[in-house]
Amino acid sequence: MPNREFRPTLSQLRSFVTVAEQKHFGSAAAKLGISQPSLSQGLAALEEGLGVQLIERSTRKVIVTATGEALLPDAKAAIHAAEALVVRARGAADPFAGPLTLGIIPTIAPYLLPHLLPLIAEEFPQTQLQVVEEKTERLLAKLRDGLIDVALLALPADTPGLEEIPLYTEPFAAVLPKDHPLAGKRDLALDELGQLELLLLDDGHCLRDQVIDLCKAAGVTNTANAHAVARASSLTTVVQLVVAGMGATLLPVSALAAECYRPNLAVAHFAQDSGAGREVGVVFRTASIRKEHFAELGSIIKRAYEAAVDSWPEYE
């Protein structure tokens, strides 16, 4: 029977949520920075106070009960509400004071961070920035679970409970061997993608999906060959394959300065009205009280993007 006078503590709720996410007491205790006995005691006290079993324990695995699954969103919401209280109080003096966890997809992070981090340090010196690099799907999950505050990724996110602010439209450019007939072209048409043996990122990268959709829109079907050539998890690896003469690829223009300094490479730019590009923006929880702050952060991100593009001397 539940104790009608019982009120769970945030520590107990965090113990429950973390065990439910990690599915392992040792991993959950390490993540929370407490001992495993303390974690078990906190969870047991929560279950006793609520009068329900939240977690099934065994020597082999941890299972969240049906009741636990039903109560998990409420536990997360309570933790988020408490954190929002702290953020709101801190924000009365400085909205960017304290921790801020920014998620970024891998096809943006290495190219914008060298320009973005100094800007944030200069303009928001009280911000304790943490950066999480993950693919889009995992970033959206971390946002929903409250593990990150805001994410920078390709739009649209189209995820219930999340809001987005578009920041800029980023063109793509074709990267190919320097002796390719299309090398140096500045008005590339989409149907000319059929002349390229395209190398793509591995499954799960949104850039891969965007390029495939672009090829389909242009009636180009040769992207299927990419499966047999390589399974690359980074743009750097894909570009190295281009250097080796194994094909060509499409890069966002913010990546050109970092990736295309290598010998034997050439760049071809699409015509401005080709539609070859992606929309980039920040995404955050709809319930977040920091929308205005994220919009301000977005303006800093846009400046960093412009600096990354300008660092490629051949781009106009």
C-alpha positions as CSV (number, residue, x, y, z in Angstrom):
1,M,0.0,0.0,0.0
2,P,1.3,3.5,-0.8
3,N,2.2,5.8,2.0
4,R,-0.2,8.8,1.7
5,E,2.3,11.0,3.4
6,F,5.2,10.0,1.2
7,R,6.8,12.6,-1.1
8,P,9.7,11.3,-3.3
9,T,13.0,13.2,-3.3
10,L,14.7,14.3,-6.5
11,S,17.5,11.9,-5.6
12,Q,15.1,9.0,-5.5
13,L,13.5,10.0,-8.8
14,R,16.9,10.3,-10.4
15,S,17.8,6.8,-9.1
16,F,14.7,5.4,-10.7
17,V,15.1,7.2,-14.1
18,T,18.8,6.4,-14.4
19,V,18.3,2.7,-13.6
20,A,15.4,2.6,-16.1
21,E,17.6,4.2,-18.8
22,Q,20.8,2.2,-18.1
23,K,19.1,-1.2,-17.4
24,H,22.1,-1.8,-15.1
25,F,22.6,-0.8,-11.4
26,G,26.4,-0.5,-11.7
27,S,26.2,1.7,-14.8
28,A,23.4,3.8,-13.2
29,A,25.4,4.3,-10.0
30,A,28.5,5.4,-12.0
31,K,26.5,7.9,-14.0
32,L,25.0,9.4,-10.8
33,G,28.4,9.4,-9.0
34,I,27.1,7.4,-6.0
35,S,27.7,3.9,-4.7
36,Q,25.6,1.0,-5.9
37,P,24.2,0.3,-2.3
38,S,23.1,4.0,-2.1
39,L,21.4,3.7,-5.4
40,S,19.6,0.5,-4.4
41,Q,18.5,2.0,-1.1
42,G,17.1,5.1,-2.8
43,L,15.2,3.1,-5.3
44,A,13.8,0.7,-2.6
45,A,12.7,3.7,-0.6
46,L,10.9,5.1,-3.6
47,E,9.1,1.8,-4.3
48,E,8.1,1.4,-0.7
49,G,6.8,4.9,-0.4
50,L,4.8,4.6,-3.6
51,G,3.6,1.1,-2.8
52,V,4.5,-0.3,-6.2
53,Q,7.4,-2.2,-7.9
54,L,9.2,-0.1,-10.4
55,I,12.1,-2.3,-11.3
56,E,12.5,-6.1,-11.5
57,R,15.9,-7.1,-10.2
58,S,17.8,-10.3,-11.1
59,T,21.4,-11.4,-11.3
60,R,21.3,-11.3,-15.1
61,K,19.4,-8.1,-16.1
62,V,17.2,-5.3,-14.9
63,I,13.6,-4.9,-16.2
64,V,11.3,-1.9,-15.9
65,T,7.9,-3.1,-14.8
66,A,4.7,-2.0,-16.6
67,T,4.0,0.3,-13.6
68,G,7.5,1.7,-13.9
69,E,7.1,2.4,-17.6
70,A,3.8,4.2,-16.9
71,L,5.4,6.3,-14.1
72,L,8.7,7.0,-15.9
73,P,7.5,10.1,-17.8
74,D,6.1,11.6,-14.6
75,A,9.5,11.0,-12.9
76,K,11.3,12.7,-15.7
77,A,8.9,15.6,-15.8
78,A,9.4,16.2,-12.1
79,I,13.2,16.2,-12.5
80,H,12.9,18.6,-15.5
81,A,10.6,20.9,-13.5
82,A,13.1,21.1,-10.7
83,E,15.9,21.8,-13.1
84,A,13.8,24.5,-14.8
85,L,13.3,26.1,-11.5
86,V,17.0,26.4,-11.0
87,V,17.6,27.6,-14.5
88,R,14.9,30.2,-14.2
89,A,16.3,31.5,-10.9
90,R,19.8,31.6,-12.4
91,G,18.6,33.2,-15.6
92,A,17.1,36.2,-13.7
93,A,20.7,37.4,-13.4
94,D,22.3,35.8,-16.4
95,P,20.4,33.5,-18.8
96,F,23.6,31.8,-19.9
97,A,25.1,31.3,-16.5
98,G,25.7,27.7,-15.6
99,P,25.7,24.5,-17.6
100,L,24.5,24.2,-21.2
101,T,24.6,20.9,-23.1
102,L,24.6,21.4,-26.8
103,G,24.1,18.4,-29.1
104,I,25.6,18.6,-32.7
105,I,25.4,16.1,-35.6
106,P,28.8,14.8,-36.9
107,T,28.5,16.6,-40.3
108,I,28.4,19.9,-38.5
109,A,30.4,19.6,-35.3
110,P,34.0,19.4,-36.6
111,Y,33.5,22.3,-39.0
112,L,31.6,24.8,-36.8
113,L,33.1,24.1,-33.4
114,P,36.5,25.8,-34.1
115,H,34.6,29.0,-34.9
116,L,31.7,28.6,-32.4
117,L,33.6,27.8,-29.2
118,P,35.6,31.0,-29.1
119,L,32.5,33.0,-29.8
120,I,30.6,31.4,-27.0
121,A,33.5,31.8,-24.6
122,E,33.8,35.5,-25.5
123,E,30.1,36.4,-25.4
124,F,28.8,34.0,-22.7
125,P,31.8,33.6,-20.3
126,Q,29.6,32.3,-17.5
127,T,28.3,29.4,-19.6
128,Q,29.6,26.0,-18.8
129,L,29.3,24.4,-22.2
130,Q,29.2,20.7,-22.8
131,V,29.1,19.4,-26.4
132,V,27.6,16.0,-27.4
133,E,28.2,14.7,-30.9
134,E,25.7,12.2,-32.0
135,K,23.6,11.3,-35.1
136,T,20.2,13.0,-35.4
137,E,18.1,10.2,-34.0
138,R,20.1,9.9,-30.8
139,L,20.2,13.6,-30.3
140,L,16.4,13.8,-30.6
141,A,16.1,11.0,-28.0
142,K,18.5,12.8,-25.6
143,L,16.5,16.0,-26.0
144,R,13.2,14.2,-25.2
145,D,14.9,12.6,-22.2
146,G,16.3,15.8,-20.9
147,L,19.9,14.7,-21.3
148,I,20.8,17.7,-23.5
149,D,19.4,21.2,-23.6
150,V,19.5,22.0,-27.3
151,A,20.6,20.4,-30.5
152,L,22.1,21.7,-33.8
153,L,21.0,19.6,-36.7
154,A,19.4,19.5,-40.1
155,L,15.7,20.4,-40.2
156,P,13.0,19.5,-40.1
157,A,13.1,17.5,-36.9
158,D,9.3,16.7,-37.0
159,T,9.3,15.3,-33.5
160,P,6.3,15.9,-31.1
161,G,7.3,17.8,-28.0
162,L,10.2,19.6,-29.7
163,E,10.4,23.0,-31.2
164,E,12.9,24.2,-33.9
165,I,14.4,27.5,-35.0
166,P,15.8,27.6,-38.6
167,L,19.2,29.3,-38.7
168,Y,20.6,29.0,-42.3
169,T,20.3,27.1,-45.5
170,E,23.6,25.4,-46.3
171,P,24.4,24.5,-50.0
172,F,26.1,21.3,-50.9
173,A,29.2,21.1,-53.2
174,A,30.5,18.2,-55.2
175,V,34.0,16.9,-54.2
176,L,35.7,14.9,-57.0
177,P,39.1,14.0,-58.5
178,K,40.8,17.0,-60.0
179,D,40.8,15.5,-63.5
180,H,37.1,14.9,-63.5
181,P,35.2,16.7,-66.3
182,L,33.0,18.5,-63.8
183,A,35.9,19.7,-61.7
184,G,35.7,23.5,-61.0
185,K,32.2,23.9,-62.4
186,R,30.2,26.6,-60.7
187,D,26.7,26.0,-62.1
188,L,26.3,22.3,-61.5
189,A,22.8,20.9,-62.3
190,L,21.2,18.1,-60.3
191,D,20.9,15.8,-63.3
192,E,24.7,16.0,-63.6
193,L,24.9,13.9,-60.5
194,G,24.4,11.0,-62.8
195,Q,28.0,11.5,-64.0
196,L,29.4,10.8,-60.5
197,E,30.0,7.6,-58.7
198,L,28.8,8.9,-55.4
199,L,30.3,7.8,-52.1
200,L,27.9,8.2,-49.1
201,L,28.1,8.1,-45.3
202,D,26.9,5.0,-43.5
203,D,23.3,4.5,-42.5
204,G,21.9,6.7,-39.8
205,H,23.5,10.0,-41.0
206,C,20.9,12.5,-42.1
207,L,23.3,13.8,-44.8
208,R,23.3,10.4,-46.5
209,D,19.5,10.5,-46.6
210,Q,19.5,14.1,-47.9
211,V,21.9,13.2,-50.8
212,I,19.8,10.1,-51.7
213,D,16.6,12.2,-51.7
214,L,18.4,14.8,-53.9
215,C,19.4,12.1,-56.4
216,K,15.9,10.7,-56.5
217,A,14.5,14.1,-57.2
218,A,16.9,14.5,-60.1
219,G,16.1,11.0,-61.4
220,V,19.6,9.7,-60.6
221,T,19.8,6.1,-59.4
222,N,23.6,5.4,-59.1
223,T,23.7,6.0,-55.4
224,A,23.0,2.3,-54.9
225,N,26.6,1.6,-55.8
226,A,27.8,3.3,-52.6
227,H,26.7,0.3,-50.5
228,A,29.3,-1.9,-52.2
229,V,32.2,0.6,-52.1
230,A,32.5,1.5,-48.5
231,R,30.8,2.1,-45.1
232,A,32.2,5.4,-43.9
233,S,31.2,6.9,-40.6
234,S,32.8,10.3,-41.2
235,L,33.1,12.8,-44.0
236,T,36.9,12.8,-43.6
237,T,36.9,9.1,-44.5
238,V,34.6,9.7,-47.5
239,V,36.9,12.4,-48.8
240,Q,39.9,10.2,-48.4
241,L,38.2,7.7,-50.6
242,V,37.7,10.4,-53.2
243,V,41.4,11.2,-53.0
244,A,42.1,7.5,-53.7
245,G,40.0,7.8,-56.9
246,M,37.1,5.6,-55.7
247,G,34.4,8.1,-56.6
248,A,33.0,11.5,-55.7
249,T,30.8,12.8,-52.9
250,L,28.7,15.8,-51.7
251,L,29.8,18.0,-48.8
252,P,28.1,20.8,-47.0
253,V,30.1,24.0,-47.8
254,S,31.1,24.5,-44.2
255,A,33.2,21.4,-44.5
256,L,35.2,22.4,-47.6
257,A,38.0,24.3,-45.8
258,A,38.6,21.4,-43.4
259,E,38.3,18.5,-45.9
260,C,39.4,19.8,-49.3
261,Y,42.9,21.0,-48.8
262,R,44.2,17.6,-49.9
263,P,45.9,17.2,-53.2
264,N,44.2,15.7,-56.2
265,L,40.8,17.1,-55.2
266,A,38.5,19.5,-57.0
267,V,35.2,21.1,-56.0
268,A,32.2,21.8,-58.2
269,H,29.4,24.1,-57.0
270,F,25.8,23.8,-57.7
271,A,23.7,26.5,-59.4
272,Q,22.1,28.7,-56.8
273,D,18.6,27.6,-57.7
274,S,19.4,23.9,-57.8
275,G,18.0,23.2,-54.3
276,A,21.1,21.2,-53.4
277,G,21.5,21.9,-49.7
278,R,20.0,21.5,-46.3
279,E,18.2,23.6,-43.7
280,V,20.1,23.8,-40.4
281,G,18.7,25.0,-37.1
282,V,18.4,24.5,-33.3
283,V,15.9,22.1,-31.7
284,F,14.8,22.1,-28.1
285,R,11.9,20.9,-25.9
286,T,8.7,22.8,-26.4
287,A,8.3,23.1,-22.6
288,S,11.7,24.7,-22.2
289,I,11.8,28.2,-20.7
290,R,14.9,29.1,-22.6
291,K,13.5,29.7,-26.1
292,E,14.7,33.3,-26.3
293,H,18.1,32.2,-25.0
294,F,18.4,29.5,-27.7
295,A,17.4,32.0,-30.3
296,E,20.3,34.2,-29.1
297,L,22.6,31.1,-29.2
298,G,21.3,30.5,-32.8
299,S,22.6,33.9,-33.9
300,I,26.0,33.0,-32.6
301,I,25.9,29.7,-34.4
302,K,25.0,31.4,-37.6
303,R,28.0,33.7,-37.3
304,A,30.2,30.6,-36.8
305,Y,28.8,29.0,-39.9
306,E,29.5,32.1,-42.0
307,A,33.1,32.1,-40.7
308,A,33.5,28.4,-41.6
309,V,32.2,29.1,-45.1
310,D,34.4,32.2,-45.5
311,S,37.5,30.2,-44.6
312,W,37.2,28.3,-47.9
313,P,39.0,30.7,-50.3
314,E,37.4,29.5,-53.4
315,Y,33.8,29.9,-52.1
316,E,31.9,33.0,-53.1
